[in-house]
């Protein structure tokens, strides 16, 4: 419980919060971040609740690395684990062998980190 409290208190800059929101939003609207080719591959993107999960997981990642603040690298490191089951691929993606991991990786590459 003490660790959970400390993790919840870790500093997360507003630019990191905005980055997390943009990543999750990009799973629903990839064309808005310069990846229109992903649109037909995504049946359903991550819900807004994914932003909460990604924020909490990023804080925990930073905590485990011994830091009192979250960096973009924390978000990037944990994003595949948080988003892979929240991004549902379309039939077209399945037919082409594209996985949700591939989609998340591509989104991480096109969304600029702060």
C-alpha positions as CSV (number, residue, x, y, z in Angstrom):
1,X,0.0,0.0,0.0
2,X,2.9,2.4,0.7
3,X,4.4,1.7,-2.7
4,X,1.0,2.3,-4.4
5,X,0.7,5.6,-2.6
6,X,4.3,6.7,-3.6
7,X,3.6,5.6,-7.2
8,X,0.4,7.7,-7.3
9,X,2.4,10.7,-6.1
10,X,5.1,10.5,-8.8
11,X,5.4,13.7,-10.8
12,X,4.0,13.6,-14.3
13,X,4.4,16.8,-16.4
14,X,1.4,18.0,-18.3
15,X,3.3,17.4,-21.5
16,X,3.5,13.7,-20.6
17,X,-0.2,13.6,-19.9
18,X,-0.9,15.2,-23.2
19,X,1.3,12.7,-24.9
20,X,-0.6,9.8,-23.3
21,X,-3.9,11.3,-24.4
22,X,-2.6,11.8,-27.9
23,X,-1.3,8.2,-28.1
24,X,-4.7,6.8,-27.0
25,X,-6.6,9.1,-29.3
26,X,-4.4,8.0,-32.2
27,X,-5.6,4.4,-31.8
28,X,-9.1,5.7,-32.7
29,X,-8.1,8.3,-35.2
30,X,-4.7,7.4,-36.8
31,X,-5.3,9.6,-39.8
32,X,-5.1,12.7,-37.4
33,X,-1.5,11.8,-36.5
34,X,-0.3,11.1,-40.0
35,X,-1.0,7.4,-40.2
36,X,-4.1,7.1,-42.4
37,X,-3.0,3.6,-43.6
38,X,-3.7,2.3,-40.1
39,X,-7.4,3.3,-40.3
40,X,-8.6,0.2,-42.1
41,X,-6.6,-2.1,-39.8
42,X,-8.2,-0.9,-36.6
43,X,-11.7,-2.2,-35.8
44,X,-11.8,-0.4,-32.4
45,X,-9.2,1.8,-30.7
46,X,-8.4,2.1,-27.1
47,X,-11.0,3.7,-24.9
48,X,-10.5,6.9,-22.9
49,X,-10.0,4.6,-19.8
50,X,-6.7,3.5,-21.5
51,X,-5.3,6.9,-20.7
52,X,-5.8,6.2,-17.0
53,X,-4.2,2.8,-17.3
54,X,-1.3,4.1,-19.4
55,X,-0.7,6.9,-16.9
56,X,-0.7,4.6,-13.9
57,X,1.6,2.0,-15.6
58,X,4.0,4.8,-16.7
59,X,4.2,6.0,-13.1
60,X,4.9,2.4,-11.9
61,X,7.5,2.0,-14.6
62,X,9.3,5.2,-13.4
63,X,9.0,4.0,-9.8
64,X,10.6,0.7,-10.6
65,X,13.5,2.6,-12.3
66,X,14.0,4.6,-9.1
67,X,12.8,7.9,-10.4
68,X,10.3,10.4,-8.9
69,X,9.1,11.5,-12.2
70,X,7.7,10.0,-15.5
71,X,9.6,10.4,-18.8
72,X,8.4,9.8,-22.3
73,X,10.5,6.7,-22.4
74,X,8.5,5.3,-19.5
75,X,5.3,5.8,-21.6
76,X,6.9,4.2,-24.7
77,X,8.2,1.3,-22.7
78,X,4.9,0.3,-21.1
79,X,2.5,1.4,-23.9
80,X,2.6,-1.9,-25.9
81,X,1.7,-3.9,-22.7
82,X,-1.1,-1.5,-21.8
83,X,-2.6,-1.0,-25.3
84,X,-2.1,-4.3,-27.1
85,X,-5.4,-5.8,-25.8
86,X,-7.2,-2.5,-26.1
87,X,-6.6,-2.1,-29.9
88,X,-8.8,-4.5,-31.8
89,X,-7.7,-5.3,-35.3
90,X,-10.0,-5.5,-38.3
91,X,-10.6,-8.5,-40.5
92,X,-8.3,-6.8,-43.0
93,X,-5.5,-6.6,-40.5
94,X,-5.9,-10.2,-39.6
95,X,-5.8,-11.2,-43.2
96,X,-2.6,-9.2,-43.7
97,X,-1.0,-10.6,-40.5
98,X,-1.0,-7.2,-38.8
99,X,-1.2,-7.5,-35.0
100,X,-2.2,-4.9,-32.4
101,X,1.5,-4.8,-31.4
102,X,2.4,-3.7,-34.9
103,X,-0.3,-1.0,-34.8
104,X,0.8,0.2,-31.4
105,X,4.4,0.3,-32.5
106,X,3.6,2.3,-35.5
107,X,1.5,4.8,-33.5
108,X,4.4,5.2,-31.1
109,X,6.6,6.0,-34.1
110,X,4.4,8.7,-35.5
111,X,3.2,10.5,-32.4
112,X,5.9,12.9,-31.3
113,X,7.1,12.6,-27.7
114,X,7.6,15.7,-25.7
